Amino acid sequence: MFKALAPRAARPPTLRSLSARPSKLFQTISPLLAGRISRGYATESEEKDLVIIGGGVAGYVAAIKAGQEGLKVACIEKRGALGGTCLNVGCIPSKSLLNNSHLYHQILHDTKNRGIDVGEVKLNLAQMMKAKDTSVSGLTKGVEFLFKKNNVEYIKGTGAFADEHTIKVNLVDGGETHVRGKNIFIATGSESTPFPGLEVDEKKVITSTGALALKEVPKKMAVIGGGIIGLEMASVWSRLGAEVTVVEFLGQIGGPGMDAEVAKQAQKLLTKQGLKFKLNTKVTAGDAGGEGVKLSLEAAKGGKEETLDSDIVLVAIGRRAYTSGLGLEAIGLETDDRGRLVIDQEYRTKLPHIRVIGDCTFGPMLAHKAEEEAYAAVEFLTKNYGHVNYNAIPSVMYTHPEVAWVGQNEQELKKEGINYKVGSFPFSANSRAKTNLDTDGMVKFLADAETDRILGVHIIGANAGEMIAEGTLALEYGASTEDVARTCHAHPTLAEAFKEAAMSTYSKAIHY
Ligand SMILES: Cc1cc2nc3c(=O)[nH]c(=O)nc-3n(C[C@H](O)[C@H](O)[C@H](O)COP(=O)(O)OP(=O)(O)OC[C@H]3O[C@@H](n4cnc5c(N)ncnc54)[C@H](O)[C@@H]3O)c2cc1C
């Protein structure tokens, strides 16, 4: 029976116990194949076990997994390249620019005390963009290779429902085709949320996509939205020489998921690097009619008004589910008030052969969440079980220092009235951070006051994005801070700060 999805956070934390069941691949696939044989459509020879609309992380991972499971699968992608937002205009190009702009900034400002004398340092932006494009094309072609390896048919075009089992595809190279699927996954992703009154031209008023492809460093850049994407892009262009001001409606940067104490530290460090912040401030209007862009600002609670002039405005107020042009009305599928397709616990819509995964449905808009769902949705299809633990999905902001977290933050625990304890360890007391001359930040644990079970891990520091994997694993396995503290960590590593933070939560740290 179709049942609207309860908020994911309220779900039982894990279905791992189910995954111990033996594979029933053949029993479960055979009804699919039987269904295919019994139908009498004109395009019967084309009918697939699974058709996926969208070749982003959710779509391509599902396609590869389905191919591995022996399903006859096709993936439709309109972009002309696989990998979706993540590989083409998201995670990958942004991390390329973050990495190389950090290197540039460090060479400019942080070499002398390391005993490295450098000569004239010049930015070659075109080459930096080329390096980014090389990473992107290498990865998107890699996915194409994986499609071939796993017998996935790649259809380049825009898909829309003709009926409940048939997708009409307008091919990128012209013409159209129809592809029939016994099962269909919708994985059409998301798009930037527009700011009312400011029309995006990707030149003066840009989204993250424009921010990944600027041809020159703007003198002044305003960023509307101090969430992760806004701050990553703000960091890139500030390091390359722009004067960047971030306007944020909330009283903290990083979005509501970031622990408030960590967010405060992050803001302080980013301010030291040259970023300017206007918190508790809303943009009430924008005017891009002149040479630059003029933003009207007002205190979030009303009152004080001011204007902010810049050459370029980056709109980074979030992303929204993208399902436009899919022809959902042709099959009676509805979206919620935020445009997300409604699904049940097994990713099924009210038409059970149609499932939805990734950004276009509930949950955090993250590539690794999309990937987990893709894998689980194929397992639900072929084996009747699957596993995604929505309580253990890490978030990372790839600024310098990085900020990473998993589980709950202090403000959430307080709101829920949970009795918790806190322990932390600063990188300034960690031997590896000291030798690296990179000591900003800390590791912070939140654990149940009575049982010591880890409830959240929050890291700000040079290697936070890698280190959070250990916190995620600990959360997934229901570890206590004592479990982590009693686990041997290599010396000298930044990860020792992780161990010592756990020690300080259940007992005392040694080195601080
Ligand atoms: C600047 C930026 C940085 C980011 N950084 C990170 C990060 O560091 N880590 C992280 O985890 N996440 C990051 N994200 C988020 C991440 O990119 C998304 O969560 C992820 O791409 C979602 O995958 P998806 O497959 O659901 O959707 P998408 O990647 O958006 O893929 C959907 C695909 O469907 C295609 N499509 C849509 N409609 C149709 C149709 N009708 N027919 C055919 N094809 C169609 C689209 O062209 C698109 O390629 C970032 C996003 C941005 C914008």
The ligand as a MOL file (V3000), in Angstrom:
LIG
                    3D

  0  0  0     0  0            999 V3000
M  V30 BEGIN CTAB
M  V30 COUNTS 53 58 0 0 0
M  V30 BEGIN ATOM
M  V30 1 C 28.1770 23.8830 -6.4050 0
M  V30 2 C 27.7380 22.5980 -5.7740 0
M  V30 3 C 28.6160 21.9070 -4.9730 0
M  V30 4 C 28.2240 20.7190 -4.3960 0
M  V30 5 N 29.1120 20.0570 -3.6150 0
M  V30 6 C 28.7550 18.8960 -3.0400 0
M  V30 7 C 29.6830 18.1690 -2.2580 0
M  V30 8 O 30.8230 18.5810 -2.0720 0
M  V30 9 N 29.2860 17.0030 -1.7220 0
M  V30 10 C 28.0100 16.5170 -1.9000 0
M  V30 11 O 27.7040 15.4570 -1.3750 0
M  V30 12 N 27.1050 17.1850 -2.6450 0
M  V30 13 C 27.4520 18.3470 -3.2230 0
M  V30 14 N 26.5590 19.0070 -4.0130 0
M  V30 15 C 25.2060 18.4160 -4.1830 0
M  V30 16 C 25.2320 17.2750 -5.2160 0
M  V30 17 O 25.7340 17.7730 -6.4170 0
M  V30 18 C 23.8350 16.7130 -5.4060 0
M  V30 19 O 23.3240 16.3260 -4.1550 0
M  V30 20 C 23.8580 15.5020 -6.3220 0
M  V30 21 O 24.3400 15.8490 -7.5780 0
M  V30 22 C 22.4540 14.9020 -6.4470 0
M  V30 23 O 22.4650 13.8650 -7.3600 0
M  V30 24 P 21.1580 13.5050 -8.1980 0
M  V30 25 O 21.5460 12.3710 -9.0750 0
M  V30 26 O 20.0040 13.3510 -7.3070 0
M  V30 27 O 20.8470 14.7900 -9.0750 0
M  V30 28 P 21.7160 15.5210 -10.1970 0
M  V30 29 O 23.1560 15.3310 -9.9490 0
M  V30 30 O 21.1850 16.8870 -10.2800 0
M  V30 31 O 21.3890 14.7050 -11.5180 0
M  V30 32 C 20.1570 14.7400 -12.1390 0
M  V30 33 C 20.3770 14.5850 -13.6300 0
M  V30 34 O 19.1090 14.3630 -14.2520 0
M  V30 35 C 19.1350 14.9950 -15.5080 0
M  V30 36 N 17.7340 15.2080 -15.9130 0
M  V30 37 C 16.8130 16.0010 -15.3140 0
M  V30 38 N 15.6280 15.8920 -15.9270 0
M  V30 39 C 15.8140 15.0180 -16.9620 0
M  V30 40 C 14.9640 14.4930 -17.9630 0
M  V30 41 N 13.6760 14.8260 -18.0290 0
M  V30 42 N 15.4940 13.6230 -18.8460 0
M  V30 43 C 16.8080 13.2580 -18.7880 0
M  V30 44 N 17.6620 13.7320 -17.8600 0
M  V30 45 C 17.1620 14.5840 -16.9550 0
M  V30 46 C 19.9070 16.2800 -15.2570 0
M  V30 47 O 20.4540 16.7810 -16.4800 0
M  V30 48 C 20.9700 15.8160 -14.2870 0
M  V30 49 O 22.1790 15.4900 -14.9540 0
M  V30 50 C 26.9190 20.1990 -4.6270 0
M  V30 51 C 26.0360 20.8970 -5.4520 0
M  V30 52 C 26.4340 22.0760 -6.0210 0
M  V30 53 C 25.4730 22.8080 -6.9050 0
M  V30 END ATOM
M  V30 BEGIN BOND
M  V30 1 1 1 2
M  V30 2 1 2 3
M  V30 3 2 2 52
M  V30 4 2 3 4
M  V30 5 1 4 5
M  V30 6 1 4 50
M  V30 7 2 5 6
M  V30 8 1 6 7
M  V30 9 1 6 13
M  V30 10 2 7 8
M  V30 11 1 7 9
M  V30 12 1 9 10
M  V30 13 2 10 11
M  V30 14 1 10 12
M  V30 15 2 12 13
M  V30 16 1 13 14
M  V30 17 1 14 15
M  V30 18 1 14 50
M  V30 19 1 15 16
M  V30 20 1 16 17
M  V30 21 1 16 18
M  V30 22 1 18 19
M  V30 23 1 18 20
M  V30 24 1 20 21
M  V30 25 1 20 22
M  V30 26 1 22 23
M  V30 27 1 23 24
M  V30 28 2 24 25
M  V30 29 1 24 26
M  V30 30 1 24 27
M  V30 31 1 27 28
M  V30 32 2 28 29
M  V30 33 1 28 30
M  V30 34 1 28 31
M  V30 35 1 31 32
M  V30 36 1 32 33
M  V30 37 1 33 34
M  V30 38 1 33 48
M  V30 39 1 34 35
M  V30 40 1 35 36
M  V30 41 1 35 46
M  V30 42 1 36 37
M  V30 43 1 36 45
M  V30 44 2 37 38
M  V30 45 1 38 39
M  V30 46 1 39 40
M  V30 47 2 39 45
M  V30 48 1 40 41
M  V30 49 2 40 42
M  V30 50 1 42 43
M  V30 51 2 43 44
M  V30 52 1 44 45
M  V30 53 1 46 47
M  V30 54 1 46 48
M  V30 55 1 48 49
M  V30 56 2 50 51
M  V30 57 1 51 52
M  V30 58 1 52 53
M  V30 END BOND
M  V30 END CTAB
M  END
